[in-house]
Amino acid sequence: MSTQDKPRRLTCCCCGAETMGRQWWNRDIGYGLCESCAETIPKRHPDEDMPRLYGVRGYHYALGEAQAEGTT
Ligand SMILES: [Zn+2]
């Protein structure tokens, strides 16, 4: 049972930037993937197992893509 349904401030596990995301069980506590690394990692490492390593895109990381409202 998870109570982590609200995004929280995380530190990017890749570049150290602050980002909003949700804790993924396979990540250290307080760490997640920032949006720029969510873009570059799949390009640099196409075989990377993103769901296993970082969780669900748009939910655990890269929230901006799923919540792209209010930007116009
Ligand atoms: Zn990053």
N, CA, C, O and the ligand as a Tripos MOL2 file, in Angstrom:
@<TRIPOS>MOLECULE
protein
  289   287    73     0     0
PROTEIN
NO_CHARGES

@<TRIPOS>ATOM
      1 N           0.8500   -1.2000    0.0000 N.3       1 MET1
      2 CA          0.0000    0.0000    0.0000 C.3       1 MET1
      3 C           0.8820    1.2440    0.0000 C.2       1 MET1
      4 O           1.7750    1.3870    0.8350 O.2       1 MET1
      5 N           0.6230    2.1230   -0.9290 N.am      2 SER2
      6 CA          1.4860    3.2890   -1.0550 C.3       2 SER2
      7 C           0.7330    4.5580   -0.6960 C.2       2 SER2
      8 O          -0.4290    4.7290   -1.0650 O.2       2 SER2
      9 N           1.3970    5.4370    0.0180 N.am      3 THR3
     10 CA          0.8190    6.7440    0.3190 C.3       3 THR3
     11 C           1.5530    7.8370   -0.4420 C.2       3 THR3
     12 O           1.3740    9.0240   -0.1700 O.2       3 THR3
     13 N           2.3800    7.4270   -1.3990 N.am      4 GLN4
     14 CA          3.2130    8.3850   -2.1140 C.3       4 GLN4
     15 C           2.5280    8.8360   -3.3990 C.2       4 GLN4
     16 O           3.0940    8.7250   -4.4870 O.2       4 GLN4
     17 N           1.3210    9.3380   -3.2640 N.am      5 ASP5
     18 CA          0.6210    9.7130   -4.4770 C.3       5 ASP5
     19 C           0.8490   11.1740   -4.8460 C.2       5 ASP5
     20 O           0.4460   11.6150   -5.9220 O.2       5 ASP5
     21 N           1.4940   11.9240   -3.9540 N.am      6 LYS6
     22 CA          1.7720   13.3150   -4.2860 C.3       6 LYS6
     23 C           3.2340   13.4740   -4.6850 C.2       6 LYS6
     24 O           4.1160   12.8850   -4.0600 O.2       6 LYS6
     25 N           3.4920   14.2610   -5.7150 N.am      7 PRO7
     26 CA          4.8800   14.4980   -6.1080 C.3       7 PRO7
     27 C           5.6310   15.2050   -4.9840 C.2       7 PRO7
     28 O           5.0600   16.0180   -4.2570 O.2       7 PRO7
     29 N           6.8960   14.8910   -4.8520 N.am      8 ARG8
     30 CA          7.7270   15.5340   -3.8360 C.3       8 ARG8
     31 C           9.0340   15.9700   -4.4640 C.2       8 ARG8
     32 O           9.3940   15.5470   -5.5630 O.2       8 ARG8
     33 N           9.7320   16.8250   -3.7420 N.am      9 ARG9
     34 CA         10.9920   17.3220   -4.2550 C.3       9 ARG9
     35 C          12.0590   16.2430   -4.1170 C.2       9 ARG9
     36 O          12.3200   15.7470   -3.0210 O.2       9 ARG9
     37 N          12.6640   15.8910   -5.2270 N.am     10 LEU10
     38 CA         13.6990   14.8650   -5.2230 C.3      10 LEU10
     39 C          14.9880   15.4380   -5.7940 C.2      10 LEU10
     40 O          14.9810   16.4400   -6.5090 O.2      10 LEU10
     41 N          16.0900   14.7830   -5.4640 N.am     11 THR11
     42 CA         17.3610   15.1150   -6.0790 C.3      11 THR11
     43 C          17.6060   14.1320   -7.2140 C.2      11 THR11
     44 O          17.4200   12.9250   -7.0530 O.2      11 THR11
     45 N          18.0250   14.6560   -8.3650 N.am     12 CYS12
     46 CA         18.2590   13.7660   -9.4950 C.3      12 CYS12
     47 C          19.4180   12.8320   -9.1790 C.2      12 CYS12
     48 O          20.4930   13.2670   -8.7640 O.2      12 CYS12
     49 N          19.1820   11.5470   -9.3810 N.am     13 CYS13
     50 CA         20.2000   10.5430   -9.0790 C.3      13 CYS13
     51 C          21.2980   10.5510  -10.1350 C.2      13 CYS13
     52 O          22.3240    9.8900   -9.9700 O.2      13 CYS13
     53 N          21.0910   11.2900  -11.2100 N.am     14 CYS14
     54 CA         22.0390   11.2830  -12.3140 C.3      14 CYS14
     55 C          22.8930   12.5480  -12.3280 C.2      14 CYS14
     56 O          24.1180   12.4670  -12.4180 O.2      14 CYS14
     57 N          22.2450   13.7310  -12.2390 N.am     15 CYS15
     58 CA         22.9920   14.9790  -12.3630 C.3      15 CYS15
     59 C          22.9270   15.8200  -11.1020 C.2      15 CYS15
     60 O          23.6470   16.8120  -10.9980 O.2      15 CYS15
     61 N          22.0860   15.4560  -10.1360 N.am     16 GLY16
     62 CA         22.0420   16.1780   -8.8720 C.3      16 GLY16
     63 C          21.1050   17.3720   -8.8610 C.2      16 GLY16
     64 O          21.0340   18.0850   -7.8600 O.2      16 GLY16
     65 N          20.3910   17.6040   -9.9400 N.am     17 ALA17
     66 CA         19.4530   18.7210   -9.9850 C.3      17 ALA17
     67 C          18.2260   18.4250   -9.1270 C.2      17 ALA17
     68 O          17.8830   17.2690   -8.8800 O.2      17 ALA17
     69 N          17.5740   19.4990   -8.6810 N.am     18 GLU18
     70 CA         16.3160   19.3170   -7.9720 C.3      18 GLU18
     71 C          15.2020   19.0950   -8.9720 C.2      18 GLU18
     72 O          15.1610   19.7440  -10.0170 O.2      18 GLU18
     73 N          14.2990   18.1850   -8.6590 N.am     19 THR19
     74 CA         13.1900   17.9070   -9.5630 C.3      19 THR19
     75 C          12.0030   17.4380   -8.7520 C.2      19 THR19
     76 O          12.1440   17.0420   -7.5950 O.2      19 THR19
     77 N          10.8460   17.4850   -9.3550 N.am     20 MET20
     78 CA          9.6620   16.9540   -8.6960 C.3      20 MET20
     79 C           9.3650   15.5660   -9.2400 C.2      20 MET20
     80 O           9.3970   15.3390  -10.4500 O.2      20 MET20
     81 N           9.0790   14.6480   -8.3420 N.am     21 GLY21
     82 CA          8.7930   13.2920   -8.7820 C.3      21 GLY21
     83 C           8.2200   12.4950   -7.6250 C.2      21 GLY21
     84 O           7.8880   13.0440   -6.5740 O.2      21 GLY21
     85 N           8.1110   11.2200   -7.8300 N.am     22 ARG22
     86 CA          7.6180   10.3420   -6.7780 C.3      22 ARG22
     87 C           8.6760    9.2780   -6.4910 C.2      22 ARG22
     88 O           9.3790    8.8140   -7.3880 O.2      22 ARG22
     89 N           8.7670    8.9080   -5.2170 N.am     23 GLN23
     90 CA          9.7820    7.9420   -4.8190 C.3      23 GLN23
     91 C           9.5540    6.6020   -5.5010 C.2      23 GLN23
     92 O           8.4550    6.0480   -5.4610 O.2      23 GLN23
     93 N          10.6100    6.0890   -6.1270 N.am     24 TRP24
     94 CA         10.5580    4.7620   -6.7400 C.3      24 TRP24
     95 C          11.3120    3.8020   -5.8410 C.2      24 TRP24
     96 O          12.4030    4.1190   -5.3690 O.2      24 TRP24
     97 N          10.7440    2.6370   -5.6030 N.am     25 TRP25
     98 CA         11.3060    1.7220   -4.6100 C.3      25 TRP25
     99 C          12.7320    1.3070   -4.9330 C.2      25 TRP25
    100 O          13.4970    0.9560   -4.0350 O.2      25 TRP25
    101 N          13.0900    1.3460   -6.2010 N.am     26 ASN26
    102 CA         14.4220    0.8870   -6.6100 C.3      26 ASN26
    103 C          15.4620    2.0050   -6.5530 C.2      26 ASN26
    104 O          16.6220    1.7950   -6.9060 O.2      26 ASN26
    105 N          15.0480    3.1920   -6.1090 N.am     27 ARG27
    106 CA         15.9340    4.3470   -5.9780 C.3      27 ARG27
    107 C          16.2040    4.6130   -4.5120 C.2      27 ARG27
    108 O          15.4170    4.2340   -3.6460 O.2      27 ARG27
    109 N          17.3330    5.2730   -4.2370 N.am     28 ASP28
    110 CA         17.5910    5.7080   -2.8750 C.3      28 ASP28
    111 C          16.5260    6.7220   -2.4630 C.2      28 ASP28
    112 O          15.9960    7.4560   -3.2970 O.2      28 ASP28
    113 N          16.2220    6.7520   -1.1720 N.am     29 ILE29
    114 CA         15.1970    7.6680   -0.6780 C.3      29 ILE29
    115 C          15.6100    9.1040   -0.9560 C.2      29 ILE29
    116 O          16.7320    9.5150   -0.6600 O.2      29 ILE29
    117 N          14.6790    9.8590   -1.5320 N.am     30 GLY30
    118 CA         14.9350   11.2630   -1.8180 C.3      30 GLY30
    119 C          15.5460   11.5030   -3.1820 C.2      30 GLY30
    120 O          15.8460   12.6400   -3.5470 O.2      30 GLY30
    121 N          15.7300   10.4290   -3.9370 N.am     31 TYR31
    122 CA         16.3350   10.5690   -5.2620 C.3      31 TYR31
    123 C          15.3750   10.1220   -6.3520 C.2      31 TYR31
    124 O          14.5810    9.1970   -6.1810 O.2      31 TYR31
    125 N          15.4780   10.8100   -7.4730 N.am     32 GLY32
    126 CA         14.6610   10.4610   -8.6290 C.3      32 GLY32
    127 C          15.3330   11.0000   -9.8760 C.2      32 GLY32
    128 O          16.4360   11.5430   -9.8260 O.2      32 GLY32
    129 N          14.6590   10.8420  -10.9680 N.am     33 LEU33
    130 CA         15.2440   11.2620  -12.2350 C.3      33 LEU33
    131 C          14.6550   12.6140  -12.6340 C.2      33 LEU33
    132 O          13.4380   12.7970  -12.6090 O.2      33 LEU33
    133 N          15.5290   13.5710  -13.0080 N.am     34 CYS34
    134 CA         15.0220   14.8620  -13.4610 C.3      34 CYS34
    135 C          14.5960   14.7630  -14.9200 C.2      34 CYS34
    136 O          14.8700   13.7740  -15.6000 O.2      34 CYS34
    137 N          13.9180   15.8130  -15.3860 N.am     35 GLU35
    138 CA         13.3250   15.7200  -16.7180 C.3      35 GLU35
    139 C          14.3710   15.7160  -17.8220 C.2      35 GLU35
    140 O          14.1950   15.0500  -18.8420 O.2      35 GLU35
    141 N          15.4540   16.4520  -17.6270 N.am     36 SER36
    142 CA         16.4640   16.4770  -18.6850 C.3      36 SER36
    143 C          17.1750   15.1300  -18.7770 C.2      36 SER36
    144 O          17.4990   14.6740  -19.8740 O.2      36 SER36
    145 N          17.4200   14.4910  -17.6350 N.am     37 CYS37
    146 CA         18.0480   13.1740  -17.6730 C.3      37 CYS37
    147 C          17.0590   12.1260  -18.1930 C.2      37 CYS37
    148 O          17.4600   11.1430  -18.8160 O.2      37 CYS37
    149 N          15.7820   12.3380  -17.9350 N.am     38 ALA38
    150 CA         14.7660   11.4250  -18.4800 C.3      38 ALA38
    151 C          14.7580   11.4740  -19.9960 C.2      38 ALA38
    152 O          14.3470   10.5220  -20.6600 O.2      38 ALA38
    153 N          15.2240   12.6090  -20.5430 N.am     39 GLU39
    154 CA         15.3250   12.7250  -21.9920 C.3      39 GLU39
    155 C          16.6160   12.1030  -22.5140 C.2      39 GLU39
    156 O          16.6100   11.3920  -23.5190 O.2      39 GLU39
    157 N          17.7170   12.3770  -21.8260 N.am     40 THR40
    158 CA         19.0140   11.9950  -22.3790 C.3      40 THR40
    159 C          19.3660   10.5330  -22.1260 C.2      40 THR40
    160 O          20.0080    9.8990  -22.9630 O.2      40 THR40
    161 N          18.9580    9.9970  -20.9940 N.am     41 ILE41
    162 CA         19.3550    8.6210  -20.6680 C.3      41 ILE41
    163 C          18.8430    7.6030  -21.6960 C.2      41 ILE41
    164 O          19.6230    6.7610  -22.1410 O.2      41 ILE41
    165 N          17.5610    7.6490  -22.0900 N.am     42 PRO42
    166 CA         17.0970    6.6690  -23.0990 C.3      42 PRO42
    167 C          17.7980    6.8310  -24.4440 C.2      42 PRO42
    168 O          17.9070    5.8730  -25.2100 O.2      42 PRO42
    169 N          18.2800    8.0570  -24.7350 N.am     43 LYS43
    170 CA         18.9840    8.2600  -25.9950 C.3      43 LYS43
    171 C          20.4000    7.7070  -25.9220 C.2      43 LYS43
    172 O          20.8950    7.0970  -26.8700 O.2      43 LYS43
    173 N          21.0390    7.9290  -24.7840 N.am     44 ARG44
    174 CA         22.4190    7.4650  -24.6260 C.3      44 ARG44
    175 C          22.4650    5.9770  -24.3330 C.2      44 ARG44
    176 O          23.4090    5.2900  -24.7230 O.2      44 ARG44
    177 N          21.4540    5.4850  -23.6550 N.am     45 HIS45
    178 CA         21.4370    4.0680  -23.2620 C.3      45 HIS45
    179 C          20.0960    3.4610  -23.6500 C.2      45 HIS45
    180 O          19.2270    3.2660  -22.8000 O.2      45 HIS45
    181 N          19.9320    3.1650  -24.9240 N.am     46 PRO46
    182 CA         18.6310    2.6450  -25.4010 C.3      46 PRO46
    183 C          18.2200    1.3490  -24.7260 C.2      46 PRO46
    184 O          17.0320    1.0330  -24.6570 O.2      46 PRO46
    185 N          19.1760    0.6080  -24.2340 N.am     47 ASP47
    186 CA         18.8550   -0.6730  -23.6090 C.3      47 ASP47
    187 C          18.5800   -0.5380  -22.1170 C.2      47 ASP47
    188 O          18.2770   -1.5240  -21.4460 O.2      47 ASP47
    189 N          18.6850    0.6950  -21.5940 N.am     48 GLU48
    190 CA         18.4670    0.8920  -20.1630 C.3      48 GLU48
    191 C          17.0550    0.4640  -19.7920 C.2      48 GLU48
    192 O          16.0890    0.7660  -20.4920 O.2      48 GLU48
    193 N          16.9600   -0.2380  -18.6830 N.am     49 ASP49
    194 CA         15.6630   -0.7100  -18.2320 C.3      49 ASP49
    195 C          15.0040    0.3880  -17.4040 C.2      49 ASP49
    196 O          14.9930    0.3320  -16.1740 O.2      49 ASP49
    197 N          14.4560    1.3840  -18.0920 N.am     50 MET50
    198 CA         13.9280    2.5700  -17.4150 C.3      50 MET50
    199 C          12.8370    2.2570  -16.3910 C.2      50 MET50
    200 O          12.8960    2.7750  -15.2750 O.2      50 MET50
    201 N          11.8500    1.4360  -16.7230 N.am     51 PRO51
    202 CA         10.8010    1.1700  -15.7350 C.3      51 PRO51
    203 C          11.3340    0.5110  -14.4620 C.2      51 PRO51
    204 O          10.8520    0.7830  -13.3630 O.2      51 PRO51
    205 N          12.3300   -0.3560  -14.6230 N.am     52 ARG52
    206 CA         12.8520   -1.0310  -13.4390 C.3      52 ARG52
    207 C          13.7330   -0.0950  -12.6220 C.2      52 ARG52
    208 O          13.7200   -0.1420  -11.3920 O.2      52 ARG52
    209 N          14.5070    0.7650  -13.3120 N.am     53 LEU53
    210 CA         15.4540    1.6250  -12.6270 C.3      53 LEU53
    211 C          14.8180    2.8870  -12.0730 C.2      53 LEU53
    212 O          15.1750    3.3490  -10.9890 O.2      53 LEU53
    213 N          13.8770    3.4420  -12.8180 N.am     54 TYR54
    214 CA         13.3890    4.7840  -12.4710 C.3      54 TYR54
    215 C          11.8910    4.8630  -12.2540 C.2      54 TYR54
    216 O          11.3990    5.8890  -11.7840 O.2      54 TYR54
    217 N          11.1450    3.8100  -12.5820 N.am     55 GLY55
    218 CA          9.7130    3.8510  -12.3720 C.3      55 GLY55
    219 C           8.9580    4.2220  -13.6370 C.2      55 GLY55
    220 O           9.4520    4.0610  -14.7530 O.2      55 GLY55
    221 N           7.7650    4.7160  -13.4360 N.am     56 VAL56
    222 CA          6.8780    4.9950  -14.5550 C.3      56 VAL56
    223 C           7.0650    6.4360  -15.0170 C.2      56 VAL56
    224 O           6.9540    7.3790  -14.2340 O.2      56 VAL56
    225 N           7.3490    6.5780  -16.2910 N.am     57 ARG57
    226 CA          7.5160    7.9140  -16.8680 C.3      57 ARG57
    227 C           6.2160    8.7130  -16.7430 C.2      57 ARG57
    228 O           5.1380    8.1970  -17.0360 O.2      57 ARG57
    229 N           6.3180    9.9540  -16.3130 N.am     58 GLY58
    230 CA          5.1300   10.7830  -16.1490 C.3      58 GLY58
    231 C           4.4850   10.6170  -14.7760 C.2      58 GLY58
    232 O           3.5960   11.3790  -14.3970 O.2      58 GLY58
    233 N           4.9520    9.6030  -14.0330 N.am     59 TYR59
    234 CA          4.4150    9.4080  -12.6820 C.3      59 TYR59
    235 C           5.5310    9.5170  -11.6450 C.2      59 TYR59
    236 O           5.4420   10.3140  -10.7110 O.2      59 TYR59
    237 N           6.5740    8.7200  -11.8120 N.am     60 HIS60
    238 CA          7.6950    8.7800  -10.8930 C.3      60 HIS60
    239 C           8.7190    9.8160  -11.3290 C.2      60 HIS60
    240 O           9.4310   10.3830  -10.5000 O.2      60 HIS60
    241 N           8.7890   10.0580  -12.6170 N.am     61 TYR61
    242 CA          9.7170   11.0670  -13.1310 C.3      61 TYR61
    243 C           9.1370   11.6890  -14.3870 C.2      61 TYR61
    244 O           8.1530   11.1960  -14.9370 O.2      61 TYR61
    245 N           9.7590   12.7910  -14.8440 N.am     62 ALA62
    246 CA          9.2780   13.5060  -16.0270 C.3      62 ALA62
    247 C           7.8120   13.8920  -15.8810 C.2      62 ALA62
    248 O           7.0130   13.7290  -16.8030 O.2      62 ALA62
    249 N           7.4750   14.4130  -14.6900 N.am     63 LEU63
    250 CA          6.0820   14.7660  -14.4340 C.3      63 LEU63
    251 C           5.5910   15.8690  -15.3570 C.2      63 LEU63
    252 O           4.4010   15.9360  -15.6680 O.2      63 LEU63
    253 N           6.4910   16.7280  -15.7950 N.am     64 GLY64
    254 CA          6.1010   17.8510  -16.6350 C.3      64 GLY64
    255 C           5.4190   17.4130  -17.9130 C.2      64 GLY64
    256 O           4.5670   18.1180  -18.4530 O.2      64 GLY64
    257 N           5.8030   16.2460  -18.3900 N.am     65 GLU65
    258 CA          5.2100   15.7680  -19.6280 C.3      65 GLU65
    259 C           3.7420   15.3900  -19.4290 C.2      65 GLU65
    260 O           2.9090   15.5990  -20.3120 O.2      65 GLU65
    261 N           3.4440   14.8370  -18.2750 N.am     66 ALA66
    262 CA          2.0820   14.3980  -18.0140 C.3      66 ALA66
    263 C           1.2100   15.5620  -17.5450 C.2      66 ALA66
    264 O          -0.0110   15.5320  -17.6990 O.2      66 ALA66
    265 N           1.8450   16.5880  -16.9710 N.am     67 GLN67
    266 CA          1.0870   17.7030  -16.4120 C.3      67 GLN67
    267 C           1.3830   18.9740  -17.1920 C.2      67 GLN67
    268 O           1.5980   20.0350  -16.6060 O.2      67 GLN67
    269 N           1.3920   18.8650  -18.4880 N.am     68 ALA68
    270 CA          1.7270   20.0050  -19.3370 C.3      68 ALA68
    271 C           0.5130   20.8850  -19.5620 C.2      68 ALA68
    272 O           0.1410   21.1780  -20.6990 O.2      68 ALA68
    273 N          -0.0920   21.2960  -18.4750 N.am     69 GLU69
    274 CA         -1.2360   22.1940  -18.6050 C.3      69 GLU69
    275 C          -0.9150   23.5130  -17.9180 C.2      69 GLU69
    276 O          -0.0860   23.5670  -17.0100 O.2      69 GLU69
    277 N          -1.5730   24.5660  -18.3580 N.am     70 GLY70
    278 CA         -1.3310   25.8690  -17.7690 C.3      70 GLY70
    279 C          -0.0570   26.5180  -18.2460 C.2      70 GLY70
    280 O           0.4330   27.4610  -17.6250 O.2      70 GLY70
    281 N           0.4760   26.0320  -19.3230 N.am     71 THR71
    282 CA          1.7300   26.5960  -19.8350 C.3      71 THR71
    283 C           1.4860   27.5660  -20.9910 C.2      71 THR71
    284 O           2.4150   28.2230  -21.4600 O.2      71 THR71
    285 N           0.2570   27.6510  -21.4390 N.am     72 THR72
    286 CA         -0.0150   28.5530  -22.5640 C.3      72 THR72
    287 C          -0.5670   29.8770  -22.0720 C.2      72 THR72
    288 O          -0.8550   30.7630  -22.8760 O.2      72 THR72
    289 ZN         19.2770   14.8650  -13.9100 Zn       73 ZN73
@<TRIPOS>BOND
     1     1     2 1
     2     2     3 1
     3     3     4 2
     4     3     5 am
     5     5     6 1
     6     6     7 1
     7     7     8 2
     8     7     9 am
     9     9    10 1
    10    10    11 1
    11    11    12 2
    12    11    13 am
    13    13    14 1
    14    14    15 1
    15    15    16 2
    16    15    17 am
    17    17    18 1
    18    18    19 1
    19    19    20 2
    20    19    21 am
    21    21    22 1
    22    22    23 1
    23    23    24 2
    24    23    25 am
    25    25    26 1
    26    26    27 1
    27    27    28 2
    28    27    29 am
    29    29    30 1
    30    30    31 1
    31    31    32 2
    32    31    33 am
    33    33    34 1
    34    34    35 1
    35    35    36 2
    36    35    37 am
    37    37    38 1
    38    38    39 1
    39    39    40 2
    40    39    41 am
    41    41    42 1
    42    42    43 1
    43    43    44 2
    44    43    45 am
    45    45    46 1
    46    46    47 1
    47    47    48 2
    48    47    49 am
    49    49    50 1
    50    50    51 1
    51    51    52 2
    52    51    53 am
    53    53    54 1
    54    54    55 1
    55    55    56 2
    56    55    57 am
    57    57    58 1
    58    58    59 1
    59    59    60 2
    60    59    61 am
    61    61    62 1
    62    62    63 1
    63    63    64 2
    64    63    65 am
    65    65    66 1
    66    66    67 1
    67    67    68 2
    68    67    69 am
    69    69    70 1
    70    70    71 1
    71    71    72 2
    72    71    73 am
    73    73    74 1
    74    74    75 1
    75    75    76 2
    76    75    77 am
    77    77    78 1
    78    78    79 1
    79    79    80 2
    80    79    81 am
    81    81    82 1
    82    82    83 1
    83    83    84 2
    84    83    85 am
    85    85    86 1
    86    86    87 1
    87    87    88 2
    88    87    89 am
    89    89    90 1
    90    90    91 1
    91    91    92 2
    92    91    93 am
    93    93    94 1
    94    94    95 1
    95    95    96 2
    96    95    97 am
    97    97    98 1
    98    98    99 1
    99    99   100 2
   100    99   101 am
   101   101   102 1
   102   102   103 1
   103   103   104 2
   104   103   105 am
   105   105   106 1
   106   106   107 1
   107   107   108 2
   108   107   109 am
   109   109   110 1
   110   110   111 1
   111   111   112 2
   112   111   113 am
   113   113   114 1
   114   114   115 1
   115   115   116 2
   116   115   117 am
   117   117   118 1
   118   118   119 1
   119   119   120 2
   120   119   121 am
   121   121   122 1
   122   122   123 1
   123   123   124 2
   124   123   125 am
   125   125   126 1
   126   126   127 1
   127   127   128 2
   128   127   129 am
   129   129   130 1
   130   130   131 1
   131   131   132 2
   132   131   133 am
   133   133   134 1
   134   134   135 1
   135   135   136 2
   136   135   137 am
   137   137   138 1
   138   138   139 1
   139   139   140 2
   140   139   141 am
   141   141   142 1
   142   142   143 1
   143   143   144 2
   144   143   145 am
   145   145   146 1
   146   146   147 1
   147   147   148 2
   148   147   149 am
   149   149   150 1
   150   150   151 1
   151   151   152 2
   152   151   153 am
   153   153   154 1
   154   154   155 1
   155   155   156 2
   156   155   157 am
   157   157   158 1
   158   158   159 1
   159   159   160 2
   160   159   161 am
   161   161   162 1
   162   162   163 1
   163   163   164 2
   164   163   165 am
   165   165   166 1
   166   166   167 1
   167   167   168 2
   168   167   169 am
   169   169   170 1
   170   170   171 1
   171   171   172 2
   172   171   173 am
   173   173   174 1
   174   174   175 1
   175   175   176 2
   176   175   177 am
   177   177   178 1
   178   178   179 1
   179   179   180 2
   180   179   181 am
   181   181   182 1
   182   182   183 1
   183   183   184 2
   184   183   185 am
   185   185   186 1
   186   186   187 1
   187   187   188 2
   188   187   189 am
   189   189   190 1
   190   190   191 1
   191   191   192 2
   192   191   193 am
   193   193   194 1
   194   194   195 1
   195   195   196 2
   196   195   197 am
   197   197   198 1
   198   198   199 1
   199   199   200 2
   200   199   201 am
   201   201   202 1
   202   202   203 1
   203   203   204 2
   204   203   205 am
   205   205   206 1
   206   206   207 1
   207   207   208 2
   208   207   209 am
   209   209   210 1
   210   210   211 1
   211   211   212 2
   212   211   213 am
   213   213   214 1
   214   214   215 1
   215   215   216 2
   216   215   217 am
   217   217   218 1
   218   218   219 1
   219   219   220 2
   220   219   221 am
   221   221   222 1
   222   222   223 1
   223   223   224 2
   224   223   225 am
   225   225   226 1
   226   226   227 1
   227   227   228 2
   228   227   229 am
   229   229   230 1
   230   230   231 1
   231   231   232 2
   232   231   233 am
   233   233   234 1
   234   234   235 1
   235   235   236 2
   236   235   237 am
   237   237   238 1
   238   238   239 1
   239   239   240 2
   240   239   241 am
   241   241   242 1
   242   242   243 1
   243   243   244 2
   244   243   245 am
   245   245   246 1
   246   246   247 1
   247   247   248 2
   248   247   249 am
   249   249   250 1
   250   250   251 1
   251   251   252 2
   252   251   253 am
   253   253   254 1
   254   254   255 1
   255   255   256 2
   256   255   257 am
   257   257   258 1
   258   258   259 1
   259   259   260 2
   260   259   261 am
   261   261   262 1
   262   262   263 1
   263   263   264 2
   264   263   265 am
   265   265   266 1
   266   266   267 1
   267   267   268 2
   268   267   269 am
   269   269   270 1
   270   270   271 1
   271   271   272 2
   272   271   273 am
   273   273   274 1
   274   274   275 1
   275   275   276 2
   276   275   277 am
   277   277   278 1
   278   278   279 1
   279   279   280 2
   280   279   281 am
   281   281   282 1
   282   282   283 1
   283   283   284 2
   284   283   285 am
   285   285   286 1
   286   286   287 1
   287   287   288 2
@<TRIPOS>SUBSTRUCTURE
     1 MET1         2 RESIDUE 1 A MET
     2 SER2         6 RESIDUE 1 A SER
     3 THR3        10 RESIDUE 1 A THR
     4 GLN4        14 RESIDUE 1 A GLN
     5 ASP5        18 RESIDUE 1 A ASP
     6 LYS6        22 RESIDUE 1 A LYS
     7 PRO7        26 RESIDUE 1 A PRO
     8 ARG8        30 RESIDUE 1 A ARG
     9 ARG9        34 RESIDUE 1 A ARG
    10 LEU10       38 RESIDUE 1 A LEU
    11 THR11       42 RESIDUE 1 A THR
    12 CYS12       46 RESIDUE 1 A CYS
    13 CYS13       50 RESIDUE 1 A CYS
    14 CYS14       54 RESIDUE 1 A CYS
    15 CYS15       58 RESIDUE 1 A CYS
    16 GLY16       62 RESIDUE 1 A GLY
    17 ALA17       66 RESIDUE 1 A ALA
    18 GLU18       70 RESIDUE 1 A GLU
    19 THR19       74 RESIDUE 1 A THR
    20 MET20       78 RESIDUE 1 A MET
    21 GLY21       82 RESIDUE 1 A GLY
    22 ARG22       86 RESIDUE 1 A ARG
    23 GLN23       90 RESIDUE 1 A GLN
    24 TRP24       94 RESIDUE 1 A TRP
    25 TRP25       98 RESIDUE 1 A TRP
    26 ASN26      102 RESIDUE 1 A ASN
    27 ARG27      106 RESIDUE 1 A ARG
    28 ASP28      110 RESIDUE 1 A ASP
    29 ILE29      114 RESIDUE 1 A ILE
    30 GLY30      118 RESIDUE 1 A GLY
    31 TYR31      122 RESIDUE 1 A TYR
    32 GLY32      126 RESIDUE 1 A GLY
    33 LEU33      130 RESIDUE 1 A LEU
    34 CYS34      134 RESIDUE 1 A CYS
    35 GLU35      138 RESIDUE 1 A GLU
    36 SER36      142 RESIDUE 1 A SER
    37 CYS37      146 RESIDUE 1 A CYS
    38 ALA38      150 RESIDUE 1 A ALA
    39 GLU39      154 RESIDUE 1 A GLU
    40 THR40      158 RESIDUE 1 A THR
    41 ILE41      162 RESIDUE 1 A ILE
    42 PRO42      166 RESIDUE 1 A PRO
    43 LYS43      170 RESIDUE 1 A LYS
    44 ARG44      174 RESIDUE 1 A ARG
    45 HIS45      178 RESIDUE 1 A HIS
    46 PRO46      182 RESIDUE 1 A PRO
    47 ASP47      186 RESIDUE 1 A ASP
    48 GLU48      190 RESIDUE 1 A GLU
    49 ASP49      194 RESIDUE 1 A ASP
    50 MET50      198 RESIDUE 1 A MET
    51 PRO51      202 RESIDUE 1 A PRO
    52 ARG52      206 RESIDUE 1 A ARG
    53 LEU53      210 RESIDUE 1 A LEU
    54 TYR54      214 RESIDUE 1 A TYR
    55 GLY55      218 RESIDUE 1 A GLY
    56 VAL56      222 RESIDUE 1 A VAL
    57 ARG57      226 RESIDUE 1 A ARG
    58 GLY58      230 RESIDUE 1 A GLY
    59 TYR59      234 RESIDUE 1 A TYR
    60 HIS60      238 RESIDUE 1 A HIS
    61 TYR61      242 RESIDUE 1 A TYR
    62 ALA62      246 RESIDUE 1 A ALA
    63 LEU63      250 RESIDUE 1 A LEU
    64 GLY64      254 RESIDUE 1 A GLY
    65 GLU65      258 RESIDUE 1 A GLU
    66 ALA66      262 RESIDUE 1 A ALA
    67 GLN67      266 RESIDUE 1 A GLN
    68 ALA68      270 RESIDUE 1 A ALA
    69 GLU69      274 RESIDUE 1 A GLU
    70 GLY70      278 RESIDUE 1 A GLY
    71 THR71      282 RESIDUE 1 A THR
    72 THR72      286 RESIDUE 1 A THR
    73 ZN73       289 GROUP 0 **** ****
